[in-house]
Structures are given as structure tokens and as C-alpha cells.
């Protein structure tokens, strides 16, 4: 995977930064986001805007319950499917 365009990272920081305060949207984390970072962003967006409310089970809403690859994959698939539908893709 190639380097991420710094302009894309900056735009992401500007847009998401208006909606969430934590986690901190660092260049490093946005360039190659670990699962927990993505989970924290989704959780923060749900708390601040209500978006994706009801999408995840109680266990999926707790990052400590998502440990194995299959569970992480299932969570990310829900996020991707949600974004796809929300953007009429």
C-alpha cells in the first residue's frame, strides 16, 4: 500500500475533528489505522451525532469484546456496508 496523500489526512482531520474530540486524529493513526482506532472513531461518531446508532450489538459496541480476526472483520463489514448505503454506492 502506498503513502497516503497528506491532503487527504488533513481533510479527514478537519472534517472528523468537528464531530469528535477523541480519539486524537494523528497523521500516523490515520495513515494506517489500527482496528481499535477505527472502533473508537465509530463509537465517538455514534455518541456525538447518533449516526450508526443501533447498528452494532452490545458486544460489538465494546472494543474489549472484539478480539479475533473474524469479529473484527464482521465489525468492519458493518461499517463499510453502512457507509456504502449512506452514500448510495
Secondary structure by P-SEA (a helix, b strand, c coil): cccccaaaaaaaaaaaaaccccccccccccccccaaaaaaaaaaaaaaccccccccccccccccccccaaaaaaaaaaaaaaaaaaacc
